[in-house]
Amino acid sequence: MIPNQYVYLTGCLILFAIWLLIFWRRKDLRREMLWASCLGLPFGIVDYFLVPEYWHPDSLFGLMKVYGAGLESFFFLFVMAGIASVAYQSLHKRRSLRRISGEKKRGRHLGLLLLVALVYVLASVLSPAKSVYYLMMGGGLGALATSYYRPDLRKQMFASAFLFSLVYFAVFVFLNLIFKGWVQEFYNLNNTWGILILGVPLEEIGVAFFAGSFWSTLYEYTKSYRDG
């Protein structure tokens, strides 16, 4: 049996294998994946606000216990952002993008991302026990704003959110099969809704869906792209 201390790293590696598979098979999506992944990487600091009130996993070199975030935190956000950004497109034919005529790049969307991040940080500092719910709210609000300005992206947004949530859920269930009792060991279930679906906390599914929906169209929105 693999020690539970490696569960976070194992989950990241499984997701990274999926990331690599998409990157290898879809040359037309590589630029978007790298852009989204690199943008998502620094947001690994989110774990700092989730530890220890929401969860307290072991990590390589014990960094999580010392700093509240570890190498896995940033690795996870790197692969999560890349997969979420192309989940919908990866199941369809080769993609061709074109710039929306007469429209400048949507720098304000990156501004929205920073605003959501700032509000999340402030809310988490004021009420650490609710940090994971602020994360869901932030993703949801970002997705709503994107949907308002770019209604043509709604289908991609919600389909990507659903697909990424499904992949994330499947990986989580697989981890439950090989790491016995790790959810009960590392999650503070008393600080959650207490709802587990096949052993997966409902909050995890919510974060995957709402954060995934926001991230799924970030590339198209900021660069004013649409399918051509």
Secondary structure, 3 states (H helix, E strand, C coil): CCCHHHHHHHHHHHHHHHHHHHHHHCHHHHHHHHHHHHHHHHHHHHHHHHCCCCECCCCHHHHHHHHCCCHHHHHHHHHHHHHHHHCCHHHCCCCCEEECCCCCCCHHHHHHHHHHHHHHHHHHHHCHHHHHHHHHHHHHHHHHHHHHHCHHHHHHHHHHHHHHHHHHHHHHHHHHHHCCCHHHHHECHHHCCCCEECCEEHHHHHHHHHHHHHHCCHHHHHCCEEEC
